[in-house]
Amino acid sequence: MTDTGPVLPWLVIREEENGNRYRVGRYATKTEAEEVAERLDAGGRQRLYIVVRMGRAVT
């Protein structure tokens, strides 16, 4: 935690078929972010969920 609030460095990003990317949420741990991404991915839609640490480029 910082003076400005909790530290949530892990992002879940959704990439759609057309290449657009959207931030789904921010999480405190990589494990938490991966669990969310897996749960969303199990929905059966043609989307990709990516887990990244803030400050790193998504390629």
All heavy atoms as an XYZ file, in Angstrom:
473
protein
N       0.841     -1.174      0.000
C       0.000      0.000      0.000
C       0.886      1.237      0.000
O       1.941      1.261      0.609
C      -0.912     -0.052      1.220
C      -1.952      0.992      1.247
S      -3.376      0.303      2.114
C      -4.597      1.413      1.572
N       0.436      2.271     -0.674
C       1.171      3.531     -0.719
C       0.311      4.624     -0.112
O      -0.826      4.394      0.289
C       1.515      3.907     -2.168
O       0.303      4.190     -2.860
C       2.268      2.803     -2.878
N       0.834      5.834     -0.071
C       0.067      6.970      0.441
C      -1.160      7.269     -0.410
O      -2.123      7.847      0.065
C       0.949      8.220      0.504
C       2.042      8.086      1.551
O       1.882      7.265      2.481
O       3.038      8.807      1.446
N      -1.125      6.851     -1.659
C      -2.244      7.127     -2.564
C      -3.227      5.979     -2.670
O      -4.233      6.094     -3.336
C      -1.725      7.461     -3.973
O      -0.963      6.364     -4.453
C      -0.877      8.719     -3.960
N      -2.939      4.852     -2.025
C      -3.860      3.717     -2.078
C      -3.139      2.406     -2.268
O      -1.909      2.340     -2.221
N      -3.892      1.339     -2.495
C      -3.279      0.021     -2.648
C      -2.473     -0.091     -3.943
O      -2.773      0.569     -4.933
C      -4.479     -0.934     -2.678
C      -5.619     -0.095     -3.099
C      -5.336      1.298     -2.611
N      -1.454     -0.925     -3.904
C      -0.638     -1.177     -5.090
C      -1.259     -2.356     -5.836
O      -1.393     -3.440     -5.290
C       0.823     -1.497     -4.702
C       1.637     -1.837     -5.922
C       1.420     -0.322     -3.953
N      -1.649     -2.110     -7.072
C      -2.274     -3.134     -7.913
C      -1.512     -3.207     -9.232
O      -1.968     -2.694    -10.255
C      -3.753     -2.796     -8.147
C      -4.598     -2.635     -6.884
C      -5.981     -2.102     -7.233
C      -4.696     -3.940     -6.130
N      -0.352     -3.855     -9.232
C       0.508     -3.805    -10.410
C       0.148     -4.779    -11.529
O       0.691     -4.663    -12.630
C       1.878     -4.147     -9.840
C       1.576     -5.072     -8.706
C       0.290     -4.537     -8.112
N      -0.737     -5.742    -11.278
C      -1.042     -6.757    -12.287
C      -2.324     -6.419    -13.018
O      -3.353     -6.164    -12.419
C      -1.135     -8.138    -11.650
C       0.192     -8.577    -11.154
C       0.665     -8.466     -9.885
C       1.249     -9.131    -11.933
N       1.959     -8.942     -9.830
C       2.335     -9.355    -11.063
C       1.376     -9.473    -13.276
C       3.536     -9.899    -11.508
C       2.578    -10.016    -13.707
C       3.631    -10.228    -12.834
N      -2.246     -6.415    -14.347
C      -3.390     -6.077    -15.198
C      -3.888     -7.309    -15.939
O      -3.096     -8.153    -16.353
C      -2.990     -5.046    -16.259
C      -2.386     -3.736    -15.782
C      -1.967     -2.910    -16.991
C      -3.369     -2.970    -14.943
N      -5.202     -7.355    -16.131
C      -5.794     -8.318    -17.062
C      -6.287     -7.482    -18.234
O      -7.034     -6.518    -18.049
C      -6.952     -9.119    -16.436
C      -7.619     -9.993    -17.479
C      -6.458     -9.967    -15.276
N      -5.833     -7.840    -19.422
C      -6.185     -7.111    -20.643
C      -6.903     -8.061    -21.582
O      -6.461     -9.193    -21.792
C      -4.918     -6.536    -21.313
C      -4.252     -5.550    -20.355
C      -5.261     -5.895    -22.656
C      -2.918     -5.050    -20.819
N      -8.014     -7.592    -22.139
C      -8.766     -8.384    -23.114
C      -8.412     -7.897    -24.507
O      -8.423     -6.709    -24.794
C     -10.275     -8.201    -22.876
C     -11.110     -8.976    -23.894
C     -12.586     -8.708    -23.683
N     -12.910     -7.407    -24.240
C     -13.799     -6.574    -23.718
N     -14.442     -6.873    -22.618
N     -14.047     -5.424    -24.289
N      -8.060     -8.839    -25.375
C      -7.811     -8.514    -26.783
C      -8.898     -9.166    -27.615
O      -9.103    -10.372    -27.555
C      -6.439     -9.005    -27.243
C      -6.159     -8.606    -28.681
C      -4.757     -8.954    -29.120
O      -3.815     -8.803    -28.321
O      -4.612     -9.369    -30.279
N      -9.595     -8.349    -28.388
C     -10.686     -8.855    -29.212
C     -10.187     -9.264    -30.587
O      -9.043     -9.018    -30.950
C     -11.781     -7.791    -29.307
C     -12.380     -7.510    -27.938
C     -13.562     -6.580    -27.979
O     -13.731     -5.848    -28.973
O     -14.320     -6.594    -27.005
N     -11.083     -9.884    -31.347
C     -10.730    -10.401    -32.670
C     -10.171     -9.324    -33.595
O      -9.324     -9.594    -34.428
C     -11.960    -11.035    -33.354
C     -12.582    -12.175    -32.611
C     -13.620    -11.716    -31.586
O     -14.098    -10.557    -31.639
O     -13.942    -12.508    -30.702
N     -10.647     -8.097    -33.442
C     -10.218     -7.009    -34.319
C      -8.921     -6.346    -33.856
O      -8.467     -5.377    -34.454
C     -11.323     -5.965    -34.451
C     -11.729     -5.368    -33.119
O     -11.064     -5.575    -32.110
N     -12.816     -4.645    -33.111
N      -8.333     -6.871    -32.754
C      -7.065     -6.340    -32.267
C      -7.186     -5.267    -31.207
O      -6.177     -4.864    -30.627
N      -8.392     -4.779    -30.939
C      -8.570     -3.785    -29.885
C      -8.299     -4.419    -28.528
O      -8.638     -5.574    -28.289
C      -9.988     -3.210    -29.897
C     -10.236     -2.331    -31.098
O      -9.315     -1.787    -31.690
N     -11.489     -2.191    -31.466
N      -7.680     -3.631    -27.636
C      -7.350     -4.117    -26.296
C      -8.001     -3.232    -25.246
O      -8.039     -2.008    -25.400
C      -5.837     -4.124    -26.093
C      -5.155     -5.146    -26.959
C      -3.674     -5.132    -26.735
N      -3.059     -6.215    -27.505
C      -1.773     -6.390    -27.626
N      -0.943     -5.573    -27.020
N      -1.299     -7.396    -28.332
N      -8.469     -3.870    -24.173
C      -9.141     -3.158    -23.091
C      -8.670     -3.698    -21.754
O      -8.547     -4.912    -21.575
C     -10.664     -3.347    -23.182
C     -11.228     -2.886    -24.482
C     -11.415     -3.775    -25.533
C     -11.555     -1.548    -24.678
C     -11.928     -3.348    -26.748
C     -12.065     -1.116    -25.898
C     -12.251     -2.023    -26.921
O     -12.760     -1.600    -28.128
N      -8.441     -2.788    -20.815
C      -8.072     -3.223    -19.472
C      -9.329     -3.716    -18.766
O     -10.329     -3.013    -18.682
C      -7.454     -2.069    -18.686
C      -6.953     -2.518    -17.322
C      -6.251     -1.420    -16.593
N      -7.223     -0.417    -16.198
C      -6.915      0.810    -15.816
N      -5.674      1.199    -15.812
N      -7.853      1.651    -15.460
N      -9.278     -4.934    -18.255
C     -10.402     -5.545    -17.559
C     -10.329     -5.224    -16.072
O     -11.342     -4.942    -15.435
C     -10.411     -7.077    -17.768
C     -11.481     -7.743    -16.947
C     -10.579     -7.404    -19.247
N      -9.131     -5.271    -15.498
C      -8.980     -4.996    -14.075
C      -7.534     -4.976    -13.650
O      -6.651     -5.372    -14.398
N      -7.327     -4.482    -12.408
C      -5.998     -4.434    -11.807
C      -6.034     -5.260    -10.529
O      -7.015     -5.202     -9.785
C      -5.616     -2.991    -11.483
C      -5.436     -2.156    -12.740
C      -5.176     -0.717    -12.420
N      -3.979     -0.585    -11.582
C      -3.486      0.578    -11.190
N      -4.075      1.687    -11.524
N      -2.405      0.616    -10.433
N      -4.938     -5.972    -10.263
C      -4.911     -6.908     -9.144
C      -3.591     -6.819     -8.393
O      -2.573     -6.431     -8.954
C      -5.151     -8.335     -9.660
C      -6.461     -8.404    -10.396
C      -6.508     -8.201    -11.775
C      -7.647     -8.587     -9.716
C      -7.720     -8.212    -12.452
C      -8.863     -8.598    -10.383
C      -8.885     -8.403    -11.750
O     -10.088     -8.394    -12.416
N      -3.614     -7.226     -7.136
C      -2.440     -7.138     -6.274
C      -1.411     -8.215     -6.580
O      -0.212     -7.974     -6.447
C      -2.863     -7.222     -4.808
N      -1.867     -9.393     -6.992
C      -0.922    -10.483     -7.238
C      -1.114    -11.060     -8.636
O      -2.209    -10.989     -9.215
C      -1.103    -11.627     -6.223
O      -2.373    -12.245     -6.441
C      -0.997    -11.133     -4.791
N      -0.059    -11.652     -9.135
C      -0.116    -12.299    -10.446
C      -1.091    -13.468    -10.409
O      -1.854    -13.680    -11.353
C       1.273    -12.781    -10.859
C       1.310    -13.397    -12.236
C       2.713    -13.814    -12.622
C       2.719    -14.385    -14.028
N       4.063    -14.835    -14.417
N      -1.090    -14.216     -9.308
C      -1.985    -15.362     -9.172
C      -3.444    -14.927     -9.271
O      -4.238    -15.554     -9.972
C      -1.734    -16.083     -7.832
O      -0.386    -16.533     -7.805
C      -2.674    -17.248     -7.643
N      -3.785    -13.858     -8.591
C      -5.157    -13.344     -8.635
C      -5.541    -12.938    -10.058
O      -6.625    -13.273    -10.547
C      -5.282    -12.149     -7.686
C      -6.665    -11.560     -7.602
C      -6.726    -10.360     -6.679
O      -5.678     -9.779     -6.323
O      -7.853     -9.986     -6.329
N      -4.646    -12.236    -10.738
C      -4.914    -11.805    -12.112
C      -5.067    -13.001    -13.042
O      -5.959    -13.022    -13.901
C      -3.783    -10.894    -12.599
N      -4.220    -14.012    -12.880
C      -4.312    -15.212    -13.723
C      -5.625    -15.958    -13.491
O      -6.223    -16.474    -14.433
C      -3.116    -16.125    -13.464
C      -1.831    -15.579    -14.042
C      -0.606    -16.387    -13.659
O      -0.648    -17.128    -12.644
O       0.398    -16.274    -14.383
N      -6.078    -16.017    -12.242
C      -7.346    -16.690    -11.946
C      -8.513    -15.980    -12.620
O      -9.407    -16.620    -13.180
C      -7.570    -16.766    -10.435
C      -6.651    -17.754     -9.752
C      -6.716    -17.690     -8.234
O      -7.424    -16.811     -7.680
O      -6.057    -18.526     -7.593
N      -8.500    -14.655    -12.591
C      -9.551    -13.883    -13.254
C      -9.501    -14.116    -14.757
O     -10.528    -14.354    -15.398
C      -9.420    -12.380    -12.921
C     -10.331    -11.539    -13.794
C      -9.719    -12.145    -11.445
N      -8.307    -14.070    -15.346
C      -8.156    -14.274    -16.783
C      -8.639    -15.657    -17.196
O      -9.335    -15.803    -18.216
C      -6.700    -14.073    -17.202
N      -8.317    -16.666    -16.401
C      -8.757    -18.031    -16.718
C     -10.274    -18.151    -16.639
O     -10.899    -18.796    -17.485
C      -8.093    -19.030    -15.767
C      -6.629    -19.249    -16.063
C      -5.957    -20.150    -15.041
O      -6.662    -20.886    -14.309
O      -4.719    -20.121    -14.973
N     -10.862    -17.545    -15.629
C     -12.319    -17.593    -15.474
C     -13.013    -16.902    -16.653
O     -13.988    -17.402    -17.201
C     -12.707    -16.953    -14.144
C     -14.118    -17.214    -13.725
C     -14.421    -16.820    -12.283
N     -13.998    -15.465    -11.944
C     -13.055    -15.176    -11.038
N     -12.424    -16.124    -10.398
N     -12.739    -13.921    -10.789
N     -12.486    -15.754    -17.058
C     -13.069    -15.037    -18.198
C     -12.868    -15.808    -19.496
O     -13.755    -15.849    -20.347
C     -12.454    -13.644    -18.309
C     -12.821    -12.671    -17.185
C     -11.952    -11.432    -17.265
C     -14.287    -12.322    -17.234
N     -11.707    -16.412    -19.649
C     -11.394    -17.169    -20.855
C     -12.302    -18.387    -21.005
O     -12.590    -18.823    -22.111
C      -9.929    -17.598    -20.833
C      -9.440    -18.066    -22.177
O      -9.804    -17.446    -23.192
O      -8.689    -19.050    -22.218
N     -12.762    -18.921    -19.897
C     -13.632    -20.100    -19.918
C     -15.026    -19.769    -20.459
O     -15.812    -20.676    -20.714
C     -13.750    -20.689    -18.517
N     -15.305    -18.495    -20.693
C     -16.609    -18.073    -21.203
C     -16.890    -18.522    -22.621
O     -18.017    -18.455    -23.085
N     -15.884    -18.976    -23.352
C     -16.079    -19.534    -24.679
C     -16.104    -18.533    -25.821
O     -16.269    -18.910    -26.962
N     -15.922    -17.269    -25.537
C     -15.902    -16.279    -26.625
C     -14.526    -16.245    -27.264
O     -13.546    -16.683    -26.686
C     -16.253    -14.893    -26.092
C     -17.681    -14.819    -25.625
C     -18.040    -13.412    -25.334
N     -19.449    -13.341    -24.975
C     -19.974    -12.345    -24.343
N     -19.233    -11.314    -23.978
N     -21.256    -12.335    -24.059
N     -14.466    -15.671    -28.451
C     -13.218    -15.586    -29.211
C     -12.415    -14.363    -28.759
O     -12.175    -13.447    -29.529
C     -13.533    -15.490    -30.695
C     -14.235    -16.680    -31.254
C     -13.256    -17.664    -31.840
O     -12.197    -17.290    -32.287
N     -13.613    -18.926    -31.831
N     -12.011    -14.362    -27.488
C     -11.215    -13.265    -26.953
C     -10.019    -13.843    -26.225
O     -10.062    -14.944    -25.702
C     -12.048    -12.422    -25.991
C     -13.166    -11.704    -26.688
C     -13.911    -10.839    -25.726
N     -14.935    -10.098    -26.437
C     -16.095     -9.774    -25.918
N     -16.391    -10.120    -24.685
N     -16.966     -9.089    -26.622
N      -8.976    -13.057    -26.178
C      -7.754    -13.449    -25.499
C      -7.602    -12.575    -24.260
O      -7.779    -11.355    -24.330
C      -6.561    -13.238    -26.436
C      -5.174    -13.454    -25.869
C      -4.983    -14.920    -25.477
C      -4.130    -13.033    -26.882
N      -7.296    -13.184    -23.122
C      -7.050    -12.443    -21.891
C      -5.582    -12.578    -21.539
O      -5.044    -13.680    -21.466
C      -7.942    -12.958    -20.766
C      -9.393    -12.619    -21.025
C     -10.211    -13.497    -21.718
C      -9.919    -11.405    -20.623
C     -11.531    -13.179    -21.986
C     -11.238    -11.079    -20.884
C     -12.034    -11.971    -21.561
O     -13.342    -11.647    -21.833
N      -4.921    -11.443    -21.341
C      -3.489    -11.380    -21.111
C      -3.245    -10.814    -19.717
O      -3.891     -9.849    -19.314
C      -2.828    -10.451    -22.157
C      -3.178    -10.894    -23.573
C      -1.318    -10.389    -21.956
C      -2.891     -9.839    -24.620
N      -2.295    -11.398    -18.994
C      -1.891    -10.884    -17.686
C      -0.521    -10.247    -17.850
O       0.415    -10.883    -18.343
C      -1.839    -12.018    -16.640
C      -1.271    -11.505    -15.325
C      -3.221    -12.617    -16.432
N      -0.402     -8.981    -17.455
C       0.879     -8.268    -17.538
C       1.094     -7.432    -16.283
O       0.145     -7.037    -15.617
C       0.963     -7.346    -18.773
C       0.913     -8.128    -20.059
C      -0.105     -6.285    -18.746
N       2.341     -7.173    -15.995
C       2.687     -6.287    -14.886
C       2.741     -4.857    -15.414
O       3.269     -4.619    -16.507
C       4.033     -6.693    -14.293
C       4.376     -5.932    -13.038
C       5.609     -6.535    -12.372
N       5.962     -5.781    -11.214
C       5.484     -5.996     -9.984
N       4.634     -6.979     -9.796
N       5.850     -5.251     -8.971
N       2.188     -3.918    -14.670
C       2.199     -2.516    -15.094
C       3.617     -2.071    -15.396
O       4.565     -2.491    -14.725
C       1.605     -1.611    -14.018
C       0.119     -1.599    -14.035
S      -0.595     -0.469    -12.839
C       0.170      1.069    -13.262
N       3.740     -1.245    -16.406
C       5.049     -0.738    -16.789
C       5.733     -1.572    -17.846
O       6.780     -1.193    -18.351
N       5.128     -2.694    -18.211
C       5.697     -3.532    -19.270
C       4.803     -3.434    -20.486
O       3.589     -3.413    -20.384
C       5.787     -4.981    -18.817
C       6.753     -5.142    -17.676
C       7.091     -6.553    -17.419
N       8.011     -6.622    -16.285
C       8.270     -7.712    -15.627
N       7.713     -8.838    -15.960
N       9.103     -7.690    -14.617
N       5.420     -3.402    -21.635
C       4.672     -3.288    -22.890
C       3.967     -4.607    -23.207
O       4.499     -5.677    -22.973
C       5.612     -2.924    -24.029
N       2.758     -4.495    -23.767
C       2.003     -5.661    -24.234
C       2.227     -5.732    -25.726
O       1.932     -4.807    -26.461
C       0.510     -5.510    -23.925
C      -0.249     -6.702    -24.467
C       0.282     -5.340    -22.445
N       2.772     -6.865    -26.183
C       3.032     -6.989    -27.623
C       2.184     -8.077    -28.217
O       1.665     -8.924    -27.576
C       4.512     -7.312    -27.867
O       4.849     -8.483    -27.153
C       5.372     -6.158    -27.442
